Amino acid sequence: MTHPCAVNTILQTHTEEIMGEMTREEWLEERTKGMGATDCASIIVNSASPEDRVGCWKGSLFAMWSTKMKMSPPEGDISAAARRGQIMEEYVCRMYSARMGEGVELTEQGLTWHPKRKHVFGTPDRLVSLDGVRFGMDAKTRRSSAGWGEDGSSNVPLDTEIQCRVYMDIFNAPYWDVATLFGIDDFRVYRIYRDQELIDEVLDVCEDWFNKHVSGELPPSVDGSERAKSVISHMHPRIVREALRAPTPDEKDIHRALIDIRARHKALSSEKLELENKLRLMIADDIGIEGVATWKKSKDRKVFNRSLFQEENPKLYEKYTEEVSGQRTLRIIGEKK
C-alpha cells in the first residue's frame, strides 16, 4: 500500500493546482461557453422517470439555460452539501488510493474541453494511472445510499453515471471509478465501463439541447424550483408597464389550474395540521409512540430582542440599519378566501 505521506505528495489540492491558474469567477465564466459533465447529467436526469432518478440531483434546466445565456449570474453561495464535498474530496481520494494499492497515481486536470464536441467539457476530480492504464475517478460523499449498489458494482445513480460517461469520452478512458463515502465509514468504490454507443447517444441528446436552447436562444420550459424562481426575478426585477393587461388563453388556463391547486393545497395543509394535532393530543406527556411519532422539546436558544434594542439605543440602531431593495411579490387575483 502507498504510504500516507506519499499519497499526500501525489494529491495536490484543487485550489493550489487548478484555481491558481483560473479563479472561481473565471471558471464559472468558462462554463457558460458549453456543457460540463454535470450539465449533461442534469439534461438527462430531467427527462428520466422518477424511478430512474433515485439518488440523483435534479437541477433546474431553466436556471442552467439562463446562466449560459448570461441572463442571470451563476449560483453564488455554495450549498452546505457541496461545501462538505469539497472539503472531504481529498480525504476520499486518499481512501481510494489506499484501496487501489501501491503504484497508483492521482493527478488533477482542471476544466478540459472535448477533443471533438465543441460544446462539451469536463472537470474531473482526479485522473488515475495504474498498471499502465489511464482512467479517472470521482470522489463523492453522501448521507444516503439510496440509488447506490454494493461496493465493487457499477450500480450508481443516473446523474453520476452520465458524468462518468462524459468524462470517459473526453479523456478516452476505458472505465471510470466513483469513490463514495456514505456517512462516516461506509466507503465504496464503483467502476463504470465504457459503452461508446451509449456515450454517443447521451452526448447527441445534450448537444441537441444546447443547439436548440442556447445557440437557438429558445428558453426551455420553466420548472418549480426555487432556483428558477430566483432566476426569473433576476431577469425581470422591475415593473415597466403599470396597467394590468388582458390575459391570453394560455394565461387563463394557468390561472384556473393554479387556483384549483392552491385550493387543494390549502385543504390538504389544514387536514395535515389536524392530524398532527390529534397525534400531539394522543402522545400527551409521553416522549412519543413507538413506530409512530415523537414529540420532543427543542433546545433553548438565545435570540436578539430587536425591538427592545431599537427602543433603548435608537441612534445605534439607525447606524447599523440599511435599506434593502424590495422584491416583486406574486399575488393571485380571484382566489376564494
C-alpha positions in Angstrom: 0.0 0.0 0.0 1.1 3.5 -0.7 2.4 5.3 2.4 0.1 8.2 3.5 3.0 10.7 3.1 3.5 9.5 -0.5 -0.2 9.8 -1.1 -0.2 13.3 0.3 2.6 14.2 -2.1 0.7 12.8 -5.1 -2.5 14.5 -4.1 -2.2 18.3 -4.6 -5.3 20.2 -3.7 -7.6 21.5 -6.4 -7.2 25.1 -5.1 -3.4 25.1 -5.4 -3.1 23.4 -8.8 -6.2 24.5 -10.7 -7.6 27.7 -9.1 -4.1 29.2 -9.1 -4.4 29.2 -12.9 -8.1 30.1 -13.0 -10.2 31.9 -10.4 -13.6 30.7 -9.5 -15.1 33.6 -11.4 -13.1 32.7 -14.5 -14.1 29.1 -14.1 -17.8 30.0 -13.9 -17.4 32.2 -17.0 -15.7 29.4 -18.9 -18.6 27.1 -18.0 -21.1 29.4 -19.8 -19.5 28.5 -23.1 -20.6 24.9 -23.1 -21.9 22.0 -21.2 -20.0 20.3 -18.4 -20.4 16.7 -17.4 -22.8 17.8 -14.6 -24.8 19.9 -17.0 -25.1 16.8 -19.3 -26.2 14.8 -16.3 -28.9 17.4 -15.5 -30.3 17.3 -19.0 -30.6 13.5 -19.0 -32.0 13.3 -15.4 -34.7 15.9 -16.1 -36.1 13.7 -18.9 -35.9 10.5 -16.8 -38.7 8.8 -15.0 -39.0 9.2 -11.2 -37.8 5.6 -10.7 -34.6 6.3 -12.7 -33.9 9.5 -10.7 -33.5 7.8 -7.3 -30.4 9.2 -5.6 -30.0 11.9 -8.2 -29.7 15.7 -8.0 -32.3 17.1 -10.4 -31.1 20.6 -11.3 -33.1 23.3 -13.0 -32.6 23.4 -16.7 -34.3 26.8 -16.9 -31.7 28.2 -14.4 -28.9 26.5 -16.3 -30.1 27.9 -19.6 -30.3 31.5 -18.1 -26.8 31.2 -16.8 -25.4 30.0 -20.2 -27.3 32.9 -21.8 -25.8 35.3 -19.2 -29.3 36.4 -18.2 -28.6 35.6 -14.6 -25.5 35.1 -12.5 -24.3 31.6 -11.5 -25.4 30.4 -8.1 -23.3 32.4 -5.7 -23.3 30.6 -2.4 -22.2 27.0 -2.3 -24.7 24.7 -0.5 -23.7 23.0 2.7 -23.6 19.6 0.9 -21.4 20.9 -1.9 -19.0 22.6 0.6 -18.8 19.3 2.6 -18.0 17.5 -0.6 -15.2 20.0 -1.5 -13.7 19.7 2.0 -13.9 15.9 2.0 -12.7 15.4 -1.6 -9.1 14.9 -0.7 -9.9 12.6 2.2 -12.0 10.4 -0.1 -9.2 10.4 -2.7 -6.7 9.2 0.0 -9.1 6.4 0.9 -9.3 5.5 -2.7 -5.5 5.5 -3.2 -5.2 3.2 -0.2 -7.8 0.9 -1.6 -6.1 0.8 -5.1 -2.7 0.0 -3.6 0.9 0.6 -4.5 1.7 2.3 -7.8 -1.5 4.3 -8.1 -1.0 7.9 -9.1 -3.8 10.5 -8.9 -3.4 13.9 -10.7 -5.7 16.9 -11.3 -6.6 18.1 -14.7 -9.0 21.0 -14.4 -11.5 22.1 -16.9 -10.9 20.2 -20.2 -12.8 20.6 -23.5 -13.9 17.6 -25.5 -11.5 16.9 -28.4 -14.3 16.6 -31.0 -17.6 18.0 -29.5 -17.0 21.8 -29.2 -19.8 22.4 -26.6 -18.8 19.7 -24.1 -16.2 19.9 -21.3 -15.5 18.2 -18.0 -13.7 18.9 -14.7 -13.0 15.5 -13.2 -11.9 15.1 -9.6 -8.8 13.1 -10.5 -7.2 11.3 -13.4 -5.7 7.9 -12.4 -2.7 6.0 -13.6 -2.3 2.3 -12.5 -0.5 -0.6 -14.2 -0.1 1.3 -17.4 -3.8 2.2 -17.7 -5.0 5.8 -17.6 -8.6 6.4 -16.4 -10.3 8.7 -13.8 -12.2 8.8 -10.6 -14.9 10.9 -9.0 -14.8 11.4 -5.2 -18.2 11.8 -3.6 -19.8 12.0 -0.1 -23.4 11.0 0.6 -25.6 10.8 3.6 -28.0 8.3 2.0 -27.1 5.2 -0.1 -30.5 5.3 -2.0 -29.8 4.5 -5.6 -26.3 3.1 -4.9 -25.4 -0.5 -5.2 -23.0 -2.7 -3.4 -19.3 -1.9 -3.1 -17.4 -3.0 -6.3 -20.5 -2.9 -8.5 -21.4 -0.5 -11.3 -24.7 0.5 -9.8 -24.7 4.2 -9.2 -27.4 6.9 -9.6 -28.1 8.1 -13.1 -26.6 11.5 -12.7 -23.3 10.1 -11.5 -23.3 7.5 -14.4 -23.8 10.2 -17.0 -21.0 12.4 -15.5 -18.6 9.5 -15.7 -19.5 8.5 -19.2 -18.9 12.1 -20.4 -15.5 12.1 -18.7 -14.6 8.8 -20.3 -15.2 10.2 -23.8 -13.3 13.4 -23.1 -10.2 11.6 -21.7 -10.6 8.4 -23.9 -10.7 6.2 -20.7 -11.7 2.6 -20.7 -13.6 3.0 -17.4 -14.2 5.4 -14.6 -14.3 4.9 -10.8 -16.5 6.5 -8.3 -15.2 6.5 -4.7 -18.1 7.3 -2.4 -18.1 7.8 1.4 -21.5 7.3 3.0 -21.7 8.8 6.4 -18.5 8.3 8.4 -17.0 4.9 7.5 -19.1 3.2 4.8 -16.6 3.6 1.9 -17.4 2.0 -1.5 -15.7 2.1 -4.9 -17.7 1.6 -8.1 -16.4 1.1 -11.6 -18.3 2.1 -14.7 -17.1 0.6 -18.0 -17.1 2.5 -21.3 -20.0 2.0 -23.7 -19.3 4.1 -26.7 -22.8 3.6 -28.3 -24.5 4.8 -25.1 -22.0 7.7 -24.7 -22.7 8.9 -28.3 -26.4 8.7 -27.6 -26.2 10.8 -24.4 -23.9 13.5 -26.0 -26.1 13.7 -29.1 -29.1 14.4 -26.8 -27.1 17.0 -24.9 -25.8 18.8 -28.0 -29.3 18.9 -29.4 -30.5 20.6 -26.2 -27.6 23.1 -26.3 -28.2 23.9 -30.0 -31.9 24.3 -29.5 -31.9 26.3 -26.3 -28.6 28.1 -26.1 -27.4 28.5 -29.6 -31.0 28.8 -30.8 -31.9 31.2 -27.9 -35.1 29.2 -27.1 -35.8 29.0 -23.4 -36.7 25.6 -22.0 -39.8 25.0 -20.0 -39.8 26.7 -16.7 -39.8 24.5 -13.6 -40.9 24.7 -10.0 -37.5 25.1 -8.4 -36.5 27.9 -6.1 -33.6 28.5 -8.4 -35.9 29.0 -11.4 -37.9 31.5 -9.3 -34.8 33.4 -8.3 -33.6 33.5 -12.0 -37.0 34.8 -13.2 -36.9 37.5 -10.5 -33.4 38.5 -11.6 -34.5 38.6 -15.3 -37.5 40.8 -14.5 -36.6 42.8 -11.4 -38.8 45.8 -12.0 -42.2 46.8 -13.5 -42.2 48.5 -16.9 -45.9 48.8 -17.6 -48.1 49.8 -14.6 -51.6 49.0 -16.1 -52.9 45.4 -16.0 -53.3 43.9 -19.4 -55.8 41.4 -20.8 -54.9 37.7 -20.3 -54.1 35.4 -23.2 -55.9 32.0 -23.4 -52.8 30.2 -22.1 -52.6 32.6 -19.1 -56.3 32.0 -18.3 -55.6 28.2 -18.3 -52.6 28.6 -16.0 -54.7 30.9 -13.7 -57.5 28.3 -13.4 -55.1 25.5 -12.8 -53.3 27.5 -10.1 -56.5 28.5 -8.3 -57.5 24.8 -8.2 -54.1 23.6 -7.0 -53.9 26.3 -4.3 -57.4 25.4 -3.0 -56.5 21.7 -2.8 -53.2 22.6 -1.2 -54.9 24.7 1.4 -57.4 21.9 2.2 -54.6 19.3 2.5 -52.5 21.6 4.7 -55.5 22.1 7.1 -56.1 18.3 7.1 -52.3 17.7 7.7 -52.3 20.1 10.7 -55.5 18.5 12.1 -53.9 15.0 12.1 -50.7 16.3 13.6 -52.6 17.9 16.4 -54.5 14.7 17.1 -51.2 12.9 17.4 -49.9 15.5 19.8 -53.0 15.1 22.0 -52.5 11.3 21.9 -48.8 11.5 22.9 -49.7 13.9 25.7 -46.9 13.8 28.4 -45.0 10.8 26.8 -41.9 11.3 24.6 -43.7 9.6 21.7 -45.3 6.4 20.3 -43.1 3.6 19.1 -43.1 3.4 15.3 -45.5 6.4 15.0 -44.0 9.7 16.2 -42.0 11.5 18.8 -42.8 14.9 20.4 -39.7 16.3 21.9 -38.8 19.8 23.1 -36.2 21.6 21.1 -33.1 23.1 22.7 -33.4 26.5 24.3 -31.7 29.2 22.3 -30.9 32.9 22.7 -32.5 35.4 20.4 -31.8 39.1 19.7 -34.5 41.4 21.0 -34.6 43.8 18.1 -37.5 46.0 19.3 -36.0 46.5 22.8 -32.6 47.4 21.3 -34.2 49.9 19.0 -36.2 51.4 21.9 -33.2 51.8 24.2 -30.5 52.6 21.5 -32.3 54.4 18.7 -29.2 56.1 17.3 -27.0 53.0 17.3 -29.9 51.0 15.8 -30.2 53.6 13.0 -26.4 53.5 12.4 -26.4 49.7 11.6 -29.7 49.7 9.7 -29.6 49.7 5.9 -32.3 49.8 3.3 -32.8 46.6 1.3 -34.3 46.7 -2.2 -37.8 45.4 -2.3 -38.7 42.3 -4.4 -41.7 41.7 -6.6 -44.4 39.6 -5.0 -46.8 37.4 -6.9 -50.4 37.7 -5.7 -53.2 35.7 -7.3 -56.4 37.6 -8.3 -59.8 35.9 -7.9 -58.8 33.4 -5.2 -61.5 32.5 -2.7 -60.6 33.1 0.9 
